[in-house]
Amino acid sequence: MRENRSPHWRQRRVVEALGGRDGLRPPDPPLVAPPRRAPRPPRHFTAHLGFTADGPEQARELAVAYAEALSLLRPELALAAAALSPADAWHRAERLFCDAVGPDGERCADVAGHPGFHHAPGPGGLGWGEGDG
C-alpha cells in the first residue's frame, strides 16, 4: 500500500535527502529577475485650485497669495510655475510670477509685470535689473 501523506511532504523529504535544505547545496537562483530598465525620473504635476473672485484683478491677488502661502508650507513647490486662468479656459493661463534669471542663476520671485528691480527669493535677496525705469 502507498504512503498516505500528501505529495508535498514526500517532495520535502526528497529535497532534504539530497542536501537542499541544510546548506550543503548552494541555493537556487531566484525565479524573478530584477527589472531591466531603470525607474523613471520624477515627473512634474500640476494642482489646479478653484476659487471665486469678483474680477481678474482680485483673482490674480488671491492666486498670488495662495501660491505664496503654499510655497511657505511646501518649499519644493515651483512658485515660478504658478499660473492663473479662467476656470473654463485653461488654455488662457498667464504667469503669476516674473521668473527672470539673475546674474548668479537665481530667479525673480516678484509678481509678473512688476516695476523696478528684480528680486531673488527670501529676505535680503539679491536685486538686479534696470531699476525704477
PAVEXLUM-320093 format. One record per residue: residue number from 1; x, y, z of N, C-alpha, C in turn. Coordinates in nm, 2 decimals. Example, Ala and Ser with C-alpha at 12.3 -4.5 7.8 and 13.67 -1.06 7.14 Angstrom:
// residues 2
vexke seq->1 n_xx->1.32 n_yy->-0.57 n_zz->0.78 ca_xx->1.23 ca_yy->-0.45 ca_zz->0.78 c_xx->1.32 c_yy->-0.33 c_zz->0.78
vexke seq->2 n_xx->1.28 n_yy->-0.22 n_zz->0.71 ca_xx->1.37 ca_yy->-0.11 ca_zz->0.71 c_xx->1.29 c_yy->0.00 c_zz->0.79
***
This chain:
// residues 133
vexke seq->1 n_xx->0.08 n_yy->-0.12 n_zz->0.00 ca_xx->0.00 ca_yy->0.00 ca_zz->0.00 c_xx->0.09 c_yy->0.12 c_zz->0.00
vexke seq->2 n_xx->0.04 n_yy->0.23 n_zz->-0.07 ca_xx->0.12 ca_yy->0.35 ca_zz->-0.08 c_xx->0.11 c_yy->0.43 c_zz->0.05
vexke seq->3 n_xx->0.21 n_yy->0.53 n_zz->0.06 ca_xx->0.21 ca_yy->0.62 ca_zz->0.17 c_xx->0.09 c_yy->0.70 c_zz->0.17
vexke seq->4 n_xx->0.04 n_yy->0.74 n_zz->0.29 ca_xx->-0.08 ca_yy->0.81 ca_zz->0.30 c_xx->-0.06 c_yy->0.96 c_zz->0.31
vexke seq->5 n_xx->0.06 n_yy->1.01 n_zz->0.31 ca_xx->0.09 ca_yy->1.15 ca_zz->0.33 c_xx->0.07 c_yy->1.23 c_zz->0.20
vexke seq->6 n_xx->0.07 n_yy->1.36 n_zz->0.21 ca_xx->0.04 ca_yy->1.44 ca_zz->0.09 c_xx->0.17 c_yy->1.44 c_zz->0.00
vexke seq->7 n_xx->0.16 n_yy->1.47 n_zz->-0.13 ca_xx->0.28 ca_yy->1.48 ca_zz->-0.21 c_xx->0.38 c_yy->1.58 c_zz->-0.17
vexke seq->8 n_xx->0.33 n_yy->1.69 n_zz->-0.11 ca_xx->0.42 ca_yy->1.80 ca_zz->-0.07 c_xx->0.52 c_yy->1.75 c_zz->0.03
vexke seq->9 n_xx->0.47 n_yy->1.67 n_zz->0.13 ca_xx->0.56 ca_yy->1.61 ca_zz->0.23 c_xx->0.66 c_yy->1.51 c_zz->0.17
vexke seq->10 n_xx->0.62 n_yy->1.44 n_zz->0.07 ca_xx->0.71 ca_yy->1.34 ca_zz->0.01 c_xx->0.82 c_yy->1.42 c_zz->-0.07
vexke seq->11 n_xx->0.78 n_yy->1.53 n_zz->-0.13 ca_xx->0.88 ca_yy->1.61 ca_zz->-0.21 c_xx->0.98 c_yy->1.67 c_zz->-0.11
vexke seq->12 n_xx->0.93 n_yy->1.72 n_zz->0.00 ca_xx->1.01 ca_yy->1.78 ca_zz->0.10 c_xx->1.12 c_yy->1.69 c_zz->0.16
vexke seq->13 n_xx->1.08 n_yy->1.56 n_zz->0.18 ca_xx->1.17 ca_yy->1.46 ca_zz->0.23 c_xx->1.28 c_yy->1.43 c_zz->0.13
vexke seq->14 n_xx->1.24 n_yy->1.43 n_zz->0.00 ca_xx->1.34 ca_yy->1.41 ca_zz->-0.11 c_xx->1.44 c_yy->1.52 c_zz->-0.11
vexke seq->15 n_xx->1.39 n_yy->1.64 n_zz->-0.11 ca_xx->1.48 ca_yy->1.76 ca_zz->-0.11 c_xx->1.58 c_yy->1.76 c_zz->0.00
vexke seq->16 n_xx->1.53 n_yy->1.73 n_zz->0.12 ca_xx->1.62 ca_yy->1.72 ca_zz->0.24 c_xx->1.72 c_yy->1.61 c_zz->0.23
vexke seq->17 n_xx->1.68 n_yy->1.50 n_zz->0.17 ca_xx->1.77 ca_yy->1.39 ca_zz->0.15 c_xx->1.88 c_yy->1.42 c_zz->0.05
vexke seq->18 n_xx->1.85 n_yy->1.50 n_zz->-0.05 ca_xx->1.95 ca_yy->1.54 ca_zz->-0.15 c_xx->2.04 c_yy->1.65 c_zz->-0.10
vexke seq->19 n_xx->2.02 n_yy->1.71 n_zz->0.02 ca_xx->2.10 ca_yy->1.81 ca_zz->0.08 c_xx->2.06 c_yy->1.95 c_zz->0.04
vexke seq->20 n_xx->1.94 n_yy->1.98 n_zz->0.00 ca_xx->1.90 ca_yy->2.11 ca_zz->-0.04 c_xx->1.86 c_yy->2.20 c_zz->0.07
vexke seq->21 n_xx->1.81 n_yy->2.16 n_zz->0.18 ca_xx->1.77 ca_yy->2.25 ca_zz->0.29 c_xx->1.87 c_yy->2.27 c_zz->0.40
vexke seq->22 n_xx->1.97 n_yy->2.19 n_zz->0.41 ca_xx->2.06 ca_yy->2.20 ca_zz->0.52 c_xx->2.19 c_yy->2.28 c_zz->0.49
vexke seq->23 n_xx->2.20 n_yy->2.34 n_zz->0.37 ca_xx->2.31 ca_yy->2.43 ca_zz->0.34 c_xx->2.42 c_yy->2.36 c_zz->0.27
vexke seq->24 n_xx->2.41 n_yy->2.23 n_zz->0.24 ca_xx->2.52 ca_yy->2.16 ca_zz->0.17 c_xx->2.52 c_yy->2.20 c_zz->0.02
vexke seq->25 n_xx->2.41 n_yy->2.23 n_zz->-0.04 ca_xx->2.40 ca_yy->2.26 ca_zz->-0.18 c_xx->2.37 c_yy->2.41 c_zz->-0.19
vexke seq->26 n_xx->2.43 n_yy->2.48 n_zz->-0.28 ca_xx->2.41 ca_yy->2.63 ca_zz->-0.30 c_xx->2.26 c_yy->2.65 c_zz->-0.33
vexke seq->27 n_xx->2.21 n_yy->2.77 n_zz->-0.28 ca_xx->2.07 ca_yy->2.79 ca_zz->-0.31 c_xx->2.04 c_yy->2.81 c_zz->-0.46
vexke seq->28 n_xx->1.92 n_yy->2.78 n_zz->-0.50 ca_xx->1.88 ca_yy->2.80 ca_zz->-0.64 c_xx->1.87 c_yy->2.95 c_zz->-0.67
vexke seq->29 n_xx->1.90 n_yy->2.99 n_zz->-0.80 ca_xx->1.88 ca_yy->3.13 ca_zz->-0.83 c_xx->1.74 c_yy->3.17 c_zz->-0.82
vexke seq->30 n_xx->1.71 n_yy->3.30 n_zz->-0.79 ca_xx->1.58 ca_yy->3.35 ca_zz->-0.78 c_xx->1.50 c_yy->3.33 c_zz->-0.91
vexke seq->31 n_xx->1.37 n_yy->3.31 n_zz->-0.89 ca_xx->1.28 ca_yy->3.29 ca_zz->-1.01 c_xx->1.25 c_yy->3.42 c_zz->-1.08
vexke seq->32 n_xx->1.24 n_yy->3.53 n_zz->-1.00 ca_xx->1.21 ca_yy->3.65 ca_zz->-1.06 c_xx->1.33 c_yy->3.74 c_zz->-1.08
vexke seq->33 n_xx->1.36 n_yy->3.78 n_zz->-1.20 ca_xx->1.48 ca_yy->3.86 ca_zz->-1.23 c_xx->1.45 c_yy->4.01 c_zz->-1.19
vexke seq->34 n_xx->1.56 n_yy->4.08 n_zz->-1.16 ca_xx->1.54 ca_yy->4.23 ca_zz->-1.13 c_xx->1.50 c_yy->4.30 c_zz->-1.26
vexke seq->35 n_xx->1.43 n_yy->4.42 n_zz->-1.24 ca_xx->1.39 ca_yy->4.49 ca_zz->-1.36 c_xx->1.50 c_yy->4.53 c_zz->-1.45
vexke seq->36 n_xx->1.47 n_yy->4.53 n_zz->-1.58 ca_xx->1.58 ca_yy->4.55 ca_zz->-1.68 c_xx->1.60 c_yy->4.70 c_zz->-1.70
vexke seq->37 n_xx->1.50 n_yy->4.78 n_zz->-1.69 ca_xx->1.52 ca_yy->4.93 ca_zz->-1.71 c_xx->1.52 c_yy->5.00 c_zz->-1.58
vexke seq->38 n_xx->1.58 n_yy->5.11 n_zz->-1.58 ca_xx->1.59 ca_yy->5.19 ca_zz->-1.46 c_xx->1.46 c_yy->5.26 c_zz->-1.43
vexke seq->39 n_xx->1.43 n_yy->5.29 n_zz->-1.31 ca_xx->1.30 ca_yy->5.36 ca_zz->-1.27 c_xx->1.29 c_yy->5.49 c_zz->-1.34
vexke seq->40 n_xx->1.17 n_yy->5.54 n_zz->-1.36 ca_xx->1.15 ca_yy->5.67 ca_zz->-1.42 c_xx->1.20 c_yy->5.78 c_zz->-1.33
vexke seq->41 n_xx->1.25 n_yy->5.89 n_zz->-1.39 ca_xx->1.28 ca_yy->6.00 ca_zz->-1.30 c_xx->1.15 c_yy->6.07 c_zz->-1.26
vexke seq->42 n_xx->1.16 n_yy->6.15 n_zz->-1.15 ca_xx->1.04 ca_yy->6.22 ca_zz->-1.10 c_xx->0.98 c_yy->6.31 c_zz->-1.21
vexke seq->43 n_xx->0.85 n_yy->6.31 n_zz->-1.22 ca_xx->0.78 ca_yy->6.40 ca_zz->-1.32 c_xx->0.72 c_yy->6.51 c_zz->-1.25
vexke seq->44 n_xx->0.69 n_yy->6.62 n_zz->-1.33 ca_xx->0.62 ca_yy->6.73 ca_zz->-1.27 c_xx->0.47 c_yy->6.72 c_zz->-1.29
vexke seq->45 n_xx->0.39 n_yy->6.76 n_zz->-1.19 ca_xx->0.25 ca_yy->6.76 ca_zz->-1.20 c_xx->0.19 c_yy->6.90 c_zz->-1.16
vexke seq->46 n_xx->0.07 n_yy->6.92 n_zz->-1.19 ca_xx->0.01 ca_yy->7.05 ca_zz->-1.17 c_xx->-0.12 c_yy->7.03 c_zz->-1.08
vexke seq->47 n_xx->-0.13 n_yy->7.11 n_zz->-0.98 ca_xx->-0.25 ca_yy->7.11 ca_zz->-0.90 c_xx->-0.34 c_yy->7.23 c_zz->-0.94
vexke seq->48 n_xx->-0.46 n_yy->7.21 n_zz->-0.97 ca_xx->-0.55 ca_yy->7.32 ca_zz->-1.01 c_xx->-0.64 c_yy->7.35 c_zz->-0.89
vexke seq->49 n_xx->-0.63 n_yy->7.48 n_zz->-0.85 ca_xx->-0.72 ca_yy->7.52 ca_zz->-0.73 c_xx->-0.83 c_yy->7.61 c_zz->-0.79
vexke seq->50 n_xx->-0.95 n_yy->7.58 n_zz->-0.76 ca_xx->-1.06 ca_yy->7.66 ca_zz->-0.80 c_xx->-1.11 c_yy->7.75 c_zz->-0.69
vexke seq->51 n_xx->-1.14 n_yy->7.88 n_zz->-0.72 ca_xx->-1.19 ca_yy->7.97 ca_zz->-0.63 c_xx->-1.27 c_yy->8.08 c_zz->-0.70
vexke seq->52 n_xx->-1.35 n_yy->8.15 n_zz->-0.63 ca_xx->-1.43 ca_yy->8.26 ca_zz->-0.69 c_xx->-1.37 c_yy->8.40 c_zz->-0.66
vexke seq->53 n_xx->-1.38 n_yy->8.49 n_zz->-0.75 ca_xx->-1.34 ca_yy->8.63 ca_zz->-0.73 c_xx->-1.43 c_yy->8.72 c_zz->-0.80
vexke seq->54 n_xx->-1.43 n_yy->8.85 n_zz->-0.77 ca_xx->-1.51 ca_yy->8.95 ca_zz->-0.83 c_xx->-1.46 c_yy->8.98 c_zz->-0.97
vexke seq->55 n_xx->-1.33 n_yy->8.97 n_zz->-1.00 ca_xx->-1.28 ca_yy->9.01 ca_zz->-1.13 c_xx->-1.14 c_yy->8.96 c_zz->-1.14
vexke seq->56 n_xx->-1.08 n_yy->8.98 n_zz->-1.26 ca_xx->-0.95 ca_yy->8.93 ca_zz->-1.29 c_xx->-0.84 c_yy->8.99 c_zz->-1.19
vexke seq->57 n_xx->-0.85 n_yy->9.11 n_zz->-1.15 ca_xx->-0.75 ca_yy->9.17 ca_zz->-1.06 c_xx->-0.76 c_yy->9.10 c_zz->-0.92
vexke seq->58 n_xx->-0.88 n_yy->9.09 n_zz->-0.87 ca_xx->-0.89 ca_yy->9.02 ca_zz->-0.74 c_xx->-0.85 c_yy->8.87 c_zz->-0.75
vexke seq->59 n_xx->-0.88 n_yy->8.81 n_zz->-0.86 ca_xx->-0.84 ca_yy->8.67 ca_zz->-0.88 c_xx->-0.69 c_yy->8.66 c_zz->-0.88
vexke seq->60 n_xx->-0.62 n_yy->8.75 n_zz->-0.95 ca_xx->-0.47 ca_yy->8.75 ca_zz->-0.95 c_xx->-0.42 c_yy->8.77 c_zz->-0.81
vexke seq->61 n_xx->-0.47 n_yy->8.86 n_zz->-0.74 ca_xx->-0.42 ca_yy->8.88 ca_zz->-0.60 c_xx->-0.44 c_yy->8.76 c_zz->-0.51
vexke seq->62 n_xx->-0.56 n_yy->8.70 n_zz->-0.52 ca_xx->-0.59 ca_yy->8.58 ca_zz->-0.44 c_xx->-0.49 c_yy->8.46 c_zz->-0.49
vexke seq->63 n_xx->-0.47 n_yy->8.45 n_zz->-0.62 ca_xx->-0.39 ca_yy->8.34 ca_zz->-0.67 c_xx->-0.24 c_yy->8.36 c_zz->-0.62
vexke seq->64 n_xx->-0.19 n_yy->8.48 n_zz->-0.62 ca_xx->-0.06 ca_yy->8.51 ca_zz->-0.57 c_xx->-0.05 c_yy->8.47 c_zz->-0.43
vexke seq->65 n_xx->-0.15 n_yy->8.51 n_zz->-0.35 ca_xx->-0.15 ca_yy->8.48 ca_zz->-0.21 c_xx->-0.15 c_yy->8.33 c_zz->-0.18
vexke seq->66 n_xx->-0.24 n_yy->8.26 n_zz->-0.25 ca_xx->-0.24 ca_yy->8.11 ca_zz->-0.24 c_xx->-0.11 c_yy->8.05 c_zz->-0.27
vexke seq->67 n_xx->-0.05 n_yy->8.09 n_zz->-0.39 ca_xx->0.08 ca_yy->8.03 ca_zz->-0.43 c_xx->0.19 c_yy->8.06 c_zz->-0.33
vexke seq->68 n_xx->0.20 n_yy->8.18 n_zz->-0.28 ca_xx->0.30 ca_yy->8.22 ca_zz->-0.18 c_xx->0.28 c_yy->8.14 c_zz->-0.05
vexke seq->69 n_xx->0.15 n_yy->8.13 n_zz->-0.01 ca_xx->0.13 ca_yy->8.05 ca_zz->0.12 c_xx->0.16 c_yy->7.91 c_zz->0.10
vexke seq->70 n_xx->0.13 n_yy->7.85 n_zz->-0.01 ca_xx->0.16 ca_yy->7.71 ca_zz->-0.03 c_xx->0.31 c_yy->7.69 c_zz->-0.04
vexke seq->71 n_xx->0.38 n_yy->7.78 n_zz->-0.10 ca_xx->0.53 ca_yy->7.77 ca_zz->-0.11 c_xx->0.60 c_yy->7.78 c_zz->0.03
vexke seq->72 n_xx->0.53 n_yy->7.85 n_zz->0.12 ca_xx->0.59 ca_yy->7.85 ca_zz->0.26 c_xx->0.57 c_yy->7.72 c_zz->0.33
vexke seq->73 n_xx->0.45 n_yy->7.66 n_zz->0.30 ca_xx->0.42 ca_yy->7.53 ca_zz->0.36 c_xx->0.50 c_yy->7.42 c_zz->0.30
vexke seq->74 n_xx->0.52 n_yy->7.42 n_zz->0.17 ca_xx->0.58 ca_yy->7.32 ca_zz->0.10 c_xx->0.69 c_yy->7.38 c_zz->0.01
vexke seq->75 n_xx->0.82 n_yy->7.39 n_zz->0.05 ca_xx->0.92 ca_yy->7.46 ca_zz->-0.02 c_xx->0.95 c_yy->7.39 c_zz->-0.16
vexke seq->76 n_xx->0.92 n_yy->7.27 n_zz->-0.18 ca_xx->0.95 ca_yy->7.20 ca_zz->-0.30 c_xx->0.86 c_yy->7.24 c_zz->-0.42
vexke seq->77 n_xx->0.76 n_yy->7.32 n_zz->-0.39 ca_xx->0.67 ca_yy->7.37 ca_zz->-0.50 c_xx->0.74 c_yy->7.47 c_zz->-0.58
vexke seq->78 n_xx->0.72 n_yy->7.46 n_zz->-0.71 ca_xx->0.78 ca_yy->7.56 ca_zz->-0.81 c_xx->0.69 c_yy->7.68 c_zz->-0.81
vexke seq->79 n_xx->0.73 n_yy->7.78 n_zz->-0.73 ca_xx->0.65 ca_yy->7.91 ca_zz->-0.73 c_xx->0.64 c_yy->7.98 c_zz->-0.86
vexke seq->80 n_xx->0.75 n_yy->7.97 n_zz->-0.94 ca_xx->0.75 ca_yy->8.04 ca_zz->-1.06 c_xx->0.66 c_yy->7.98 c_zz->-1.17
vexke seq->81 n_xx->0.62 n_yy->7.86 n_zz->-1.15 ca_xx->0.53 ca_yy->7.79 ca_zz->-1.24 c_xx->0.39 c_yy->7.82 c_zz->-1.22
vexke seq->82 n_xx->0.36 n_yy->7.89 n_zz->-1.11 ca_xx->0.22 ca_yy->7.92 ca_zz->-1.08 c_xx->0.15 c_yy->8.01 c_zz->-1.19
vexke seq->83 n_xx->0.03 n_yy->7.97 n_zz->-1.23 ca_xx->-0.04 ca_yy->8.05 ca_zz->-1.34 c_xx->-0.18 c_yy->8.06 c_zz->-1.30
vexke seq->84 n_xx->-0.25 n_yy->8.16 n_zz->-1.36 ca_xx->-0.39 ca_yy->8.19 ca_zz->-1.34 c_xx->-0.46 c_yy->8.18 c_zz->-1.47
vexke seq->85 n_xx->-0.58 n_yy->8.12 n_zz->-1.47 ca_xx->-0.67 ca_yy->8.12 ca_zz->-1.59 c_xx->-0.81 c_yy->8.11 c_zz->-1.54
vexke seq->86 n_xx->-0.90 n_yy->8.15 n_zz->-1.63 ca_xx->-1.04 ca_yy->8.13 ca_zz->-1.60 c_xx->-1.07 c_yy->7.98 c_zz->-1.59
vexke seq->87 n_xx->-1.17 n_yy->7.95 n_zz->-1.51 ca_xx->-1.20 ca_yy->7.80 ca_zz->-1.48 c_xx->-1.24 c_yy->7.73 c_zz->-1.61
vexke seq->88 n_xx->-1.30 n_yy->7.80 n_zz->-1.71 ca_xx->-1.34 ca_yy->7.73 ca_zz->-1.83 c_xx->-1.25 c_yy->7.74 c_zz->-1.94
vexke seq->89 n_xx->-1.13 n_yy->7.81 n_zz->-1.92 ca_xx->-1.04 ca_yy->7.83 ca_zz->-2.03 c_xx->-0.89 c_yy->7.82 c_zz->-1.98
vexke seq->90 n_xx->-0.85 n_yy->7.69 n_zz->-1.95 ca_xx->-0.72 ca_yy->7.67 ca_zz->-1.90 c_xx->-0.61 c_yy->7.70 c_zz->-2.01
vexke seq->91 n_xx->-0.65 n_yy->7.71 n_zz->-2.13 ca_xx->-0.55 ca_yy->7.74 ca_zz->-2.24 c_xx->-0.52 c_yy->7.89 c_zz->-2.24
vexke seq->92 n_xx->-0.58 n_yy->7.97 n_zz->-2.16 ca_xx->-0.55 ca_yy->8.11 ca_zz->-2.15 c_xx->-0.48 c_yy->8.14 c_zz->-2.02
vexke seq->93 n_xx->-0.40 n_yy->8.05 n_zz->-1.97 ca_xx->-0.33 ca_yy->8.07 ca_zz->-1.84 c_xx->-0.22 c_yy->8.18 c_zz->-1.86
vexke seq->94 n_xx->-0.20 n_yy->8.26 n_zz->-1.75 ca_xx->-0.10 ca_yy->8.36 ca_zz->-1.75 c_xx->-0.01 c_yy->8.34 c_zz->-1.63
vexke seq->95 n_xx->0.11 n_yy->8.37 n_zz->-1.64 ca_xx->0.21 ca_yy->8.35 ca_zz->-1.53 c_xx->0.17 c_yy->8.45 c_zz->-1.42
vexke seq->96 n_xx->0.20 n_yy->8.41 n_zz->-1.29 ca_xx->0.17 ca_yy->8.49 ca_zz->-1.18 c_xx->0.30 c_yy->8.56 c_zz->-1.13
vexke seq->97 n_xx->0.42 n_yy->8.50 n_zz->-1.16 ca_xx->0.55 ca_yy->8.55 ca_zz->-1.11 c_xx->0.64 c_yy->8.58 c_zz->-1.22
vexke seq->98 n_xx->0.73 n_yy->8.67 n_zz->-1.20 ca_xx->0.83 ca_yy->8.72 ca_zz->-1.30 c_xx->0.92 c_yy->8.61 c_zz->-1.35
vexke seq->99 n_xx->0.99 n_yy->8.54 n_zz->-1.27 ca_xx->1.08 ca_yy->8.43 ca_zz->-1.30 c_xx->1.20 c_yy->8.47 c_zz->-1.39
vexke seq->100 n_xx->1.24 n_yy->8.60 n_zz->-1.39 ca_xx->1.36 ca_yy->8.64 ca_zz->-1.47 c_xx->1.48 c_yy->8.59 c_zz->-1.40
vexke seq->101 n_xx->1.58 n_yy->8.54 n_zz->-1.49 ca_xx->1.70 ca_yy->8.48 ca_zz->-1.44 c_xx->1.80 c_yy->8.59 c_zz->-1.40
vexke seq->102 n_xx->1.86 n_yy->8.59 n_zz->-1.28 ca_xx->1.96 ca_yy->8.68 ca_zz->-1.24 c_xx->2.10 c_yy->8.65 c_zz->-1.27
vexke seq->103 n_xx->2.20 n_yy->8.73 n_zz->-1.24 ca_xx->2.34 ca_yy->8.71 ca_zz->-1.27 c_xx->2.40 c_yy->8.58 c_zz->-1.21
vexke seq->104 n_xx->2.35 n_yy->8.54 n_zz->-1.09 ca_xx->2.40 ca_yy->8.42 ca_zz->-1.03 c_xx->2.31 c_yy->8.30 c_zz->-1.05
vexke seq->105 n_xx->2.22 n_yy->8.31 n_zz->-1.14 ca_xx->2.13 ca_yy->8.19 ca_zz->-1.16 c_xx->2.00 c_yy->8.19 c_zz->-1.08
vexke seq->106 n_xx->1.99 n_yy->8.29 n_zz->-0.99 ca_xx->1.86 ca_yy->8.29 ca_zz->-0.91 c_xx->1.75 c_yy->8.35 c_zz->-1.00
vexke seq->107 n_xx->1.63 n_yy->8.33 n_zz->-0.96 ca_xx->1.51 ca_yy->8.37 ca_zz->-1.03 c_xx->1.43 c_yy->8.47 c_zz->-0.95
vexke seq->108 n_xx->1.38 n_yy->8.57 n_zz->-1.02 ca_xx->1.30 ca_yy->8.67 ca_zz->-0.96 c_xx->1.17 c_yy->8.61 c_zz->-0.90
vexke seq->109 n_xx->1.14 n_yy->8.64 n_zz->-0.78 ca_xx->1.02 ca_yy->8.59 ca_zz->-0.71 c_xx->0.91 c_yy->8.69 c_zz->-0.69
vexke seq->110 n_xx->0.93 n_yy->8.80 n_zz->-0.76 ca_xx->0.82 ca_yy->8.91 ca_zz->-0.76 c_xx->0.71 c_yy->8.87 c_zz->-0.86
vexke seq->111 n_xx->0.60 n_yy->8.94 n_zz->-0.84 ca_xx->0.48 ca_yy->8.92 ca_zz->-0.93 c_xx->0.52 c_yy->8.96 c_zz->-1.07
vexke seq->112 n_xx->0.45 n_yy->8.90 n_zz->-1.17 ca_xx->0.47 ca_yy->8.92 ca_zz->-1.31 c_xx->0.44 c_yy->9.07 c_zz->-1.34
vexke seq->113 n_xx->0.52 n_yy->9.13 n_zz->-1.42 ca_xx->0.49 ca_yy->9.27 ca_zz->-1.46 c_xx->0.53 c_yy->9.37 c_zz->-1.36
vexke seq->114 n_xx->0.61 n_yy->9.34 n_zz->-1.26 ca_xx->0.64 ca_yy->9.43 ca_zz->-1.15 c_xx->0.73 c_yy->9.54 c_zz->-1.20
vexke seq->115 n_xx->0.72 n_yy->9.66 n_zz->-1.15 ca_xx->0.81 ca_yy->9.77 ca_zz->-1.18 c_xx->0.94 c_yy->9.76 c_zz->-1.11
vexke seq->116 n_xx->1.05 n_yy->9.81 n_zz->-1.16 ca_xx->1.18 ca_yy->9.82 ca_zz->-1.09 c_xx->1.26 c_yy->9.70 c_zz->-1.09
vexke seq->117 n_xx->1.35 n_yy->9.68 n_zz->-0.99 ca_xx->1.45 ca_yy->9.58 ca_zz->-0.99 c_xx->1.38 c_yy->9.44 c_zz->-0.97
vexke seq->118 n_xx->1.45 n_yy->9.34 n_zz->-1.02 ca_xx->1.41 ca_yy->9.20 ca_zz->-0.99 c_xx->1.47 c_yy->9.16 c_zz->-0.86
vexke seq->119 n_xx->1.40 n_yy->9.08 n_zz->-0.78 ca_xx->1.45 ca_yy->9.04 ca_zz->-0.65 c_xx->1.45 c_yy->8.89 c_zz->-0.64
vexke seq->120 n_xx->1.56 n_yy->8.84 n_zz->-0.58 ca_xx->1.57 ca_yy->8.69 ca_zz->-0.55 c_xx->1.48 c_yy->8.66 c_zz->-0.44
vexke seq->121 n_xx->1.44 n_yy->8.53 n_zz->-0.42 ca_xx->1.35 ca_yy->8.50 ca_zz->-0.31 c_xx->1.43 c_yy->8.51 c_zz->-0.18
vexke seq->122 n_xx->1.35 n_yy->8.52 n_zz->-0.07 ca_xx->1.40 ca_yy->8.53 ca_zz->0.06 c_xx->1.43 c_yy->8.67 c_zz->0.11
vexke seq->123 n_xx->1.43 n_yy->8.69 n_zz->0.24 ca_xx->1.46 ca_yy->8.82 ca_zz->0.29 c_xx->1.61 c_yy->8.86 c_zz->0.26
vexke seq->124 n_xx->1.62 n_yy->8.99 n_zz->0.21 ca_xx->1.75 ca_yy->9.03 ca_zz->0.17 c_xx->1.81 c_yy->8.97 c_zz->0.04
vexke seq->125 n_xx->1.72 n_yy->8.92 n_zz->-0.04 ca_xx->1.76 ca_yy->8.86 ca_zz->-0.17 c_xx->1.82 c_yy->8.96 c_zz->-0.26
vexke seq->126 n_xx->1.91 n_yy->8.91 n_zz->-0.35 ca_xx->1.98 ca_yy->9.00 ca_zz->-0.44 c_xx->1.88 c_yy->9.07 c_zz->-0.53
vexke seq->127 n_xx->1.91 n_yy->9.19 n_zz->-0.56 ca_xx->1.83 ca_yy->9.27 ca_zz->-0.66 c_xx->1.91 c_yy->9.30 c_zz->-0.78
vexke seq->128 n_xx->1.85 n_yy->9.29 n_zz->-0.90 ca_xx->1.92 ca_yy->9.32 ca_zz->-1.03 c_xx->1.83 c_yy->9.38 c_zz->-1.13
vexke seq->129 n_xx->1.88 n_yy->9.43 n_zz->-1.24 ca_xx->1.79 ca_yy->9.47 ca_zz->-1.35 c_xx->1.81 c_yy->9.62 c_zz->-1.38
vexke seq->130 n_xx->1.70 n_yy->9.67 n_zz->-1.44 ca_xx->1.70 ca_yy->9.81 ca_zz->-1.49 c_xx->1.67 c_yy->9.91 c_zz->-1.39
vexke seq->131 n_xx->1.63 n_yy->9.88 n_zz->-1.27 ca_xx->1.60 ca_yy->9.97 ca_zz->-1.17 c_xx->1.45 c_yy->10.02 c_zz->-1.18
vexke seq->132 n_xx->1.43 n_yy->10.15 n_zz->-1.14 ca_xx->1.30 ca_yy->10.20 ca_zz->-1.14 c_xx->1.26 c_yy->10.27 c_zz->-1.27
vexke seq->133 n_xx->1.31 n_yy->10.21 n_zz->-1.38 ca_xx->1.28 ca_yy->10.27 ca_zz->-1.51 c_xx->1.15 c_yy->10.24 c_zz->-1.57
***
